[in-house]
Amino acid sequence: MQETLHIKGMSCGHCVKAVEKALKEIPGIQHVQVDLATGTATVETASALDRQAVRQKIEKAGYELV
């Protein structure tokens, strides 16, 4: 399954790497691609995405899931 997440607060390449790292730590996420220009992250999962886990990881990294 593929899902696009909207993330607020990214402003540079370091932000992209931080968001990628945070999302890759979530069990079940197989692939992550973050786009700074659109403020989105596209994730591929084998099953339904745990939105609560995503929100927690994104906020812990210093960003906001919109």
Phi and psi restraints in degrees (range 20) as a CNS / XPLOR table:
assign (resid 1 and name C) (resid 2 and name N)
       (resid 2 and name CA) (resid 2 and name C) 1.0 -122.1 20.0 2
assign (resid 2 and name N) (resid 2 and name CA)
       (resid 2 and name C) (resid 3 and name N) 1.0 137.6 20.0 2
assign (resid 2 and name C) (resid 3 and name N)
       (resid 3 and name CA) (resid 3 and name C) 1.0 -141.8 20.0 2
assign (resid 3 and name N) (resid 3 and name CA)
       (resid 3 and name C) (resid 4 and name N) 1.0 143.3 20.0 2
assign (resid 3 and name C) (resid 4 and name N)
       (resid 4 and name CA) (resid 4 and name C) 1.0 -105.6 20.0 2
assign (resid 4 and name N) (resid 4 and name CA)
       (resid 4 and name C) (resid 5 and name N) 1.0 129.4 20.0 2
assign (resid 4 and name C) (resid 5 and name N)
       (resid 5 and name CA) (resid 5 and name C) 1.0 -110.9 20.0 2
assign (resid 5 and name N) (resid 5 and name CA)
       (resid 5 and name C) (resid 6 and name N) 1.0 140.7 20.0 2
assign (resid 5 and name C) (resid 6 and name N)
       (resid 6 and name CA) (resid 6 and name C) 1.0 -101.1 20.0 2
assign (resid 6 and name N) (resid 6 and name CA)
       (resid 6 and name C) (resid 7 and name N) 1.0 124.7 20.0 2
assign (resid 6 and name C) (resid 7 and name N)
       (resid 7 and name CA) (resid 7 and name C) 1.0 -122.3 20.0 2
assign (resid 7 and name N) (resid 7 and name CA)
       (resid 7 and name C) (resid 8 and name N) 1.0 127.9 20.0 2
assign (resid 7 and name C) (resid 8 and name N)
       (resid 8 and name CA) (resid 8 and name C) 1.0 -101.6 20.0 2
assign (resid 8 and name N) (resid 8 and name CA)
       (resid 8 and name C) (resid 9 and name N) 1.0 138.2 20.0 2
assign (resid 8 and name C) (resid 9 and name N)
       (resid 9 and name CA) (resid 9 and name C) 1.0 111.0 20.0 2
assign (resid 9 and name N) (resid 9 and name CA)
       (resid 9 and name C) (resid 10 and name N) 1.0 -3.7 20.0 2
assign (resid 9 and name C) (resid 10 and name N)
       (resid 10 and name CA) (resid 10 and name C) 1.0 -80.7 20.0 2
assign (resid 10 and name N) (resid 10 and name CA)
       (resid 10 and name C) (resid 11 and name N) 1.0 135.8 20.0 2
assign (resid 10 and name C) (resid 11 and name N)
       (resid 11 and name CA) (resid 11 and name C) 1.0 -137.7 20.0 2
assign (resid 11 and name N) (resid 11 and name CA)
       (resid 11 and name C) (resid 12 and name N) 1.0 -4.2 20.0 2
assign (resid 11 and name C) (resid 12 and name N)
       (resid 12 and name CA) (resid 12 and name C) 1.0 -157.0 20.0 2
assign (resid 12 and name N) (resid 12 and name CA)
       (resid 12 and name C) (resid 13 and name N) 1.0 178.6 20.0 2
assign (resid 12 and name C) (resid 13 and name N)
       (resid 13 and name CA) (resid 13 and name C) 1.0 -62.5 20.0 2
assign (resid 13 and name N) (resid 13 and name CA)
       (resid 13 and name C) (resid 14 and name N) 1.0 -34.2 20.0 2
assign (resid 13 and name C) (resid 14 and name N)
       (resid 14 and name CA) (resid 14 and name C) 1.0 -62.9 20.0 2
assign (resid 14 and name N) (resid 14 and name CA)
       (resid 14 and name C) (resid 15 and name N) 1.0 -39.4 20.0 2
assign (resid 14 and name C) (resid 15 and name N)
       (resid 15 and name CA) (resid 15 and name C) 1.0 -61.1 20.0 2
assign (resid 15 and name N) (resid 15 and name CA)
       (resid 15 and name C) (resid 16 and name N) 1.0 -44.1 20.0 2
assign (resid 15 and name C) (resid 16 and name N)
       (resid 16 and name CA) (resid 16 and name C) 1.0 -58.2 20.0 2
assign (resid 16 and name N) (resid 16 and name CA)
       (resid 16 and name C) (resid 17 and name N) 1.0 -48.2 20.0 2
assign (resid 16 and name C) (resid 17 and name N)
       (resid 17 and name CA) (resid 17 and name C) 1.0 -62.8 20.0 2
assign (resid 17 and name N) (resid 17 and name CA)
       (resid 17 and name C) (resid 18 and name N) 1.0 -40.1 20.0 2
assign (resid 17 and name C) (resid 18 and name N)
       (resid 18 and name CA) (resid 18 and name C) 1.0 -64.3 20.0 2
assign (resid 18 and name N) (resid 18 and name CA)
       (resid 18 and name C) (resid 19 and name N) 1.0 -42.1 20.0 2
assign (resid 18 and name C) (resid 19 and name N)
       (resid 19 and name CA) (resid 19 and name C) 1.0 -68.2 20.0 2
assign (resid 19 and name N) (resid 19 and name CA)
       (resid 19 and name C) (resid 20 and name N) 1.0 -43.6 20.0 2
assign (resid 19 and name C) (resid 20 and name N)
       (resid 20 and name CA) (resid 20 and name C) 1.0 -57.8 20.0 2
assign (resid 20 and name N) (resid 20 and name CA)
       (resid 20 and name C) (resid 21 and name N) 1.0 -47.4 20.0 2
assign (resid 20 and name C) (resid 21 and name N)
       (resid 21 and name CA) (resid 21 and name C) 1.0 -60.4 20.0 2
assign (resid 21 and name N) (resid 21 and name CA)
       (resid 21 and name C) (resid 22 and name N) 1.0 -46.1 20.0 2
assign (resid 21 and name C) (resid 22 and name N)
       (resid 22 and name CA) (resid 22 and name C) 1.0 -61.1 20.0 2
assign (resid 22 and name N) (resid 22 and name CA)
       (resid 22 and name C) (resid 23 and name N) 1.0 -44.1 20.0 2
assign (resid 22 and name C) (resid 23 and name N)
       (resid 23 and name CA) (resid 23 and name C) 1.0 -70.3 20.0 2
assign (resid 23 and name N) (resid 23 and name CA)
       (resid 23 and name C) (resid 24 and name N) 1.0 -35.8 20.0 2
assign (resid 23 and name C) (resid 24 and name N)
       (resid 24 and name CA) (resid 24 and name C) 1.0 -67.1 20.0 2
assign (resid 24 and name N) (resid 24 and name CA)
       (resid 24 and name C) (resid 25 and name N) 1.0 -18.6 20.0 2
assign (resid 24 and name C) (resid 25 and name N)
       (resid 25 and name CA) (resid 25 and name C) 1.0 -77.6 20.0 2
assign (resid 25 and name N) (resid 25 and name CA)
       (resid 25 and name C) (resid 26 and name N) 1.0 -12.2 20.0 2
assign (resid 25 and name C) (resid 26 and name N)
       (resid 26 and name CA) (resid 26 and name C) 1.0 -83.0 20.0 2
assign (resid 26 and name N) (resid 26 and name CA)
       (resid 26 and name C) (resid 27 and name N) 1.0 124.2 20.0 2
assign (resid 26 and name C) (resid 27 and name N)
       (resid 27 and name CA) (resid 27 and name C) 1.0 -57.8 20.0 2
assign (resid 27 and name N) (resid 27 and name CA)
       (resid 27 and name C) (resid 28 and name N) 1.0 136.9 20.0 2
assign (resid 27 and name C) (resid 28 and name N)
       (resid 28 and name CA) (resid 28 and name C) 1.0 98.7 20.0 2
assign (resid 28 and name N) (resid 28 and name CA)
       (resid 28 and name C) (resid 29 and name N) 1.0 -20.0 20.0 2
assign (resid 28 and name C) (resid 29 and name N)
       (resid 29 and name CA) (resid 29 and name C) 1.0 -83.7 20.0 2
assign (resid 29 and name N) (resid 29 and name CA)
       (resid 29 and name C) (resid 30 and name N) 1.0 121.8 20.0 2
assign (resid 29 and name C) (resid 30 and name N)
       (resid 30 and name CA) (resid 30 and name C) 1.0 -96.6 20.0 2
assign (resid 30 and name N) (resid 30 and name CA)
       (resid 30 and name C) (resid 31 and name N) 1.0 -32.0 20.0 2
assign (resid 30 and name C) (resid 31 and name N)
       (resid 31 and name CA) (resid 31 and name C) 1.0 -148.4 20.0 2
assign (resid 31 and name N) (resid 31 and name CA)
       (resid 31 and name C) (resid 32 and name N) 1.0 142.2 20.0 2
assign (resid 31 and name C) (resid 32 and name N)
       (resid 32 and name CA) (resid 32 and name C) 1.0 -132.8 20.0 2
assign (resid 32 and name N) (resid 32 and name CA)
       (resid 32 and name C) (resid 33 and name N) 1.0 134.9 20.0 2
assign (resid 32 and name C) (resid 33 and name N)
       (resid 33 and name CA) (resid 33 and name C) 1.0 -135.6 20.0 2
assign (resid 33 and name N) (resid 33 and name CA)
       (resid 33 and name C) (resid 34 and name N) 1.0 118.5 20.0 2
assign (resid 33 and name C) (resid 34 and name N)
       (resid 34 and name CA) (resid 34 and name C) 1.0 -105.3 20.0 2
assign (resid 34 and name N) (resid 34 and name CA)
       (resid 34 and name C) (resid 35 and name N) 1.0 134.2 20.0 2
assign (resid 34 and name C) (resid 35 and name N)
       (resid 35 and name CA) (resid 35 and name C) 1.0 -116.5 20.0 2
assign (resid 35 and name N) (resid 35 and name CA)
       (resid 35 and name C) (resid 36 and name N) 1.0 108.2 20.0 2
assign (resid 35 and name C) (resid 36 and name N)
       (resid 36 and name CA) (resid 36 and name C) 1.0 -63.1 20.0 2
assign (resid 36 and name N) (resid 36 and name CA)
       (resid 36 and name C) (resid 37 and name N) 1.0 -40.9 20.0 2
assign (resid 36 and name C) (resid 37 and name N)
       (resid 37 and name CA) (resid 37 and name C) 1.0 -61.6 20.0 2
assign (resid 37 and name N) (resid 37 and name CA)
       (resid 37 and name C) (resid 38 and name N) 1.0 -37.1 20.0 2
assign (resid 37 and name C) (resid 38 and name N)
       (resid 38 and name CA) (resid 38 and name C) 1.0 -99.2 20.0 2
assign (resid 38 and name N) (resid 38 and name CA)
       (resid 38 and name C) (resid 39 and name N) 1.0 -10.1 20.0 2
assign (resid 38 and name C) (resid 39 and name N)
       (resid 39 and name CA) (resid 39 and name C) 1.0 68.3 20.0 2
assign (resid 39 and name N) (resid 39 and name CA)
       (resid 39 and name C) (resid 40 and name N) 1.0 34.9 20.0 2
assign (resid 39 and name C) (resid 40 and name N)
       (resid 40 and name CA) (resid 40 and name C) 1.0 -125.8 20.0 2
assign (resid 40 and name N) (resid 40 and name CA)
       (resid 40 and name C) (resid 41 and name N) 1.0 159.7 20.0 2
assign (resid 40 and name C) (resid 41 and name N)
       (resid 41 and name CA) (resid 41 and name C) 1.0 -130.6 20.0 2
assign (resid 41 and name N) (resid 41 and name CA)
       (resid 41 and name C) (resid 42 and name N) 1.0 129.1 20.0 2
assign (resid 41 and name C) (resid 42 and name N)
       (resid 42 and name CA) (resid 42 and name C) 1.0 -103.7 20.0 2
assign (resid 42 and name N) (resid 42 and name CA)
       (resid 42 and name C) (resid 43 and name N) 1.0 125.4 20.0 2
assign (resid 42 and name C) (resid 43 and name N)
       (resid 43 and name CA) (resid 43 and name C) 1.0 -119.9 20.0 2
assign (resid 43 and name N) (resid 43 and name CA)
       (resid 43 and name C) (resid 44 and name N) 1.0 145.2 20.0 2
assign (resid 43 and name C) (resid 44 and name N)
       (resid 44 and name CA) (resid 44 and name C) 1.0 -113.6 20.0 2
assign (resid 44 and name N) (resid 44 and name CA)
       (resid 44 and name C) (resid 45 and name N) 1.0 131.0 20.0 2
assign (resid 44 and name C) (resid 45 and name N)
       (resid 45 and name CA) (resid 45 and name C) 1.0 -131.2 20.0 2
assign (resid 45 and name N) (resid 45 and name CA)
       (resid 45 and name C) (resid 46 and name N) 1.0 159.1 20.0 2
assign (resid 45 and name C) (resid 46 and name N)
       (resid 46 and name CA) (resid 46 and name C) 1.0 -84.7 20.0 2
assign (resid 46 and name N) (resid 46 and name CA)
       (resid 46 and name C) (resid 47 and name N) 1.0 -25.1 20.0 2
assign (resid 46 and name C) (resid 47 and name N)
       (resid 47 and name CA) (resid 47 and name C) 1.0 -138.9 20.0 2
assign (resid 47 and name N) (resid 47 and name CA)
       (resid 47 and name C) (resid 48 and name N) 1.0 -171.7 20.0 2
assign (resid 47 and name C) (resid 48 and name N)
       (resid 48 and name CA) (resid 48 and name C) 1.0 -59.3 20.0 2
assign (resid 48 and name N) (resid 48 and name CA)
       (resid 48 and name C) (resid 49 and name N) 1.0 141.9 20.0 2
assign (resid 48 and name C) (resid 49 and name N)
       (resid 49 and name CA) (resid 49 and name C) 1.0 -79.7 20.0 2
assign (resid 49 and name N) (resid 49 and name CA)
       (resid 49 and name C) (resid 50 and name N) 1.0 132.6 20.0 2
assign (resid 49 and name C) (resid 50 and name N)
       (resid 50 and name CA) (resid 50 and name C) 1.0 -82.7 20.0 2
assign (resid 50 and name N) (resid 50 and name CA)
       (resid 50 and name C) (resid 51 and name N) 1.0 95.8 20.0 2
assign (resid 50 and name C) (resid 51 and name N)
       (resid 51 and name CA) (resid 51 and name C) 1.0 -60.6 20.0 2
assign (resid 51 and name N) (resid 51 and name CA)
       (resid 51 and name C) (resid 52 and name N) 1.0 -36.6 20.0 2
assign (resid 51 and name C) (resid 52 and name N)
       (resid 52 and name CA) (resid 52 and name C) 1.0 -64.5 20.0 2
assign (resid 52 and name N) (resid 52 and name CA)
       (resid 52 and name C) (resid 53 and name N) 1.0 -43.1 20.0 2
assign (resid 52 and name C) (resid 53 and name N)
       (resid 53 and name CA) (resid 53 and name C) 1.0 -63.8 20.0 2
assign (resid 53 and name N) (resid 53 and name CA)
       (resid 53 and name C) (resid 54 and name N) 1.0 -40.8 20.0 2
assign (resid 53 and name C) (resid 54 and name N)
       (resid 54 and name CA) (resid 54 and name C) 1.0 -62.1 20.0 2
assign (resid 54 and name N) (resid 54 and name CA)
       (resid 54 and name C) (resid 55 and name N) 1.0 -48.4 20.0 2
assign (resid 54 and name C) (resid 55 and name N)
       (resid 55 and name CA) (resid 55 and name C) 1.0 -59.1 20.0 2
assign (resid 55 and name N) (resid 55 and name CA)
       (resid 55 and name C) (resid 56 and name N) 1.0 -44.9 20.0 2
assign (resid 55 and name C) (resid 56 and name N)
       (resid 56 and name CA) (resid 56 and name C) 1.0 -61.9 20.0 2
assign (resid 56 and name N) (resid 56 and name CA)
       (resid 56 and name C) (resid 57 and name N) 1.0 -45.8 20.0 2
assign (resid 56 and name C) (resid 57 and name N)
       (resid 57 and name CA) (resid 57 and name C) 1.0 -65.5 20.0 2
assign (resid 57 and name N) (resid 57 and name CA)
       (resid 57 and name C) (resid 58 and name N) 1.0 -42.7 20.0 2
assign (resid 57 and name C) (resid 58 and name N)
       (resid 58 and name CA) (resid 58 and name C) 1.0 -64.0 20.0 2
assign (resid 58 and name N) (resid 58 and name CA)
       (resid 58 and name C) (resid 59 and name N) 1.0 -45.3 20.0 2
assign (resid 58 and name C) (resid 59 and name N)
       (resid 59 and name CA) (resid 59 and name C) 1.0 -68.2 20.0 2
assign (resid 59 and name N) (resid 59 and name CA)
       (resid 59 and name C) (resid 60 and name N) 1.0 -37.2 20.0 2
assign (resid 59 and name C) (resid 60 and name N)
       (resid 60 and name CA) (resid 60 and name C) 1.0 -63.5 20.0 2
assign (resid 60 and name N) (resid 60 and name CA)
       (resid 60 and name C) (resid 61 and name N) 1.0 -32.6 20.0 2
assign (resid 60 and name C) (resid 61 and name N)
       (resid 61 and name CA) (resid 61 and name C) 1.0 -78.2 20.0 2
assign (resid 61 and name N) (resid 61 and name CA)
       (resid 61 and name C) (resid 62 and name N) 1.0 -9.3 20.0 2
assign (resid 61 and name C) (resid 62 and name N)
       (resid 62 and name CA) (resid 62 and name C) 1.0 102.1 20.0 2
assign (resid 62 and name N) (resid 62 and name CA)
       (resid 62 and name C) (resid 63 and name N) 1.0 16.9 20.0 2
assign (resid 62 and name C) (resid 63 and name N)
       (resid 63 and name CA) (resid 63 and name C) 1.0 -124.1 20.0 2
assign (resid 63 and name N) (resid 63 and name CA)
       (resid 63 and name C) (resid 64 and name N) 1.0 179.2 20.0 2
assign (resid 63 and name C) (resid 64 and name N)
       (resid 64 and name CA) (resid 64 and name C) 1.0 -128.6 20.0 2
assign (resid 64 and name N) (resid 64 and name CA)
       (resid 64 and name C) (resid 65 and name N) 1.0 130.3 20.0 2
assign (resid 64 and name C) (resid 65 and name N)
       (resid 65 and name CA) (resid 65 and name C) 1.0 -83.6 20.0 2
assign (resid 65 and name N) (resid 65 and name CA)
       (resid 65 and name C) (resid 66 and name N) 1.0 121.3 20.0 2
